[in-house]
């Protein structure tokens, strides 16, 4: 029998609509998906990639 890890999708508590991104961690991968289209393929990132992203967000590197 193969054990399957089902993603536990989470979104920000600040998300007041269905137009948010959701994040899940499965094994050593971080996954991101669009909450409006959960059936679509999720993006997958390594821990190093995820850590670099979080560091960039914390440093204010992403502006809208």
Buried (B, 14 or more C-beta within 10 A) or exposed (E): EEEEEEBEBEEEEEEEEEEBBBBBBBEEBBBBBBBEEEEEEBEEBEEEEBEEBEEEEEEEEEEE
